[in-house]
Amino acid sequence: MEDVLQVYQRPYDPDFPVVCLDEASKQLIGEVAPADPPAPGKPARIDYEYVRNGTCNLFMMCEPLRGWRHVRVTERRTRKDWALCIKELCDVHYPHAQKIVLVEDNLNTHNGTSLYGTFPPEEARRLLNRLELHSTPKHGSWLDMAETELSILHRQCLDRRIDNAAEVARQVEAWETDRNERQCRIHWTFTMATARVKLKKLYPSIDD
């Protein structure tokens, strides 16, 4: 926990950007019957029945100090999907950074094994050398600011029925563009000093 919190205290440095990564699934829900459109004095009416069309996955990348985020929509959340997300992060969004300081949860797909299972060894090593990895502790995914950004995305954009991944991607792109243009930042106030007070019971007890 303190390792991640120490990372969040670093000043903004475009050569060593602190980027948070998290992922979430979105259930694709279709309508059984067309909705009745709204009319003057009458809200839209949506049938309570629906049909499940599977799920898609959302990889959220965000740089809190810059107020930037990007969402990659994929069909699944396999090791290969994570590896391709990392390649996009390195080569498309931060090609000139000396090293990307990456904060993410400790899911078993979030490691170098996924890169070596997707790319040739030389490419996997090149990508790993671009990263400084920091994992949140078990049961501590709330420390990943990308999780906060995913929650905002759900409330503002995806908290409704959408029946296909292409439409999810279109809606997410519009949301992402708006927040990036406004440079919406996350004001993080949970520091190591705060943690040592509020979570004192979780620290080891040292006898003098």
Protein Blocks (a to p, Z undefined) as FASTA:
>chain_A
ZZmmmmmmpccdfklccdddddddddddddfbdcddddehiacdddfbdcdebjaddddd
ddfknopacddddfblcfklmmmmmmmmmmmmmmmbfbdcddddfbfklcfklmmmmmcf
klmmmmmmmpccddddehilmmpmklmmmmmmmmmmmnccdfbfklmmmmmmmmmmmmmm
nopacddfbdfklmmmmmmmmpccddZZ
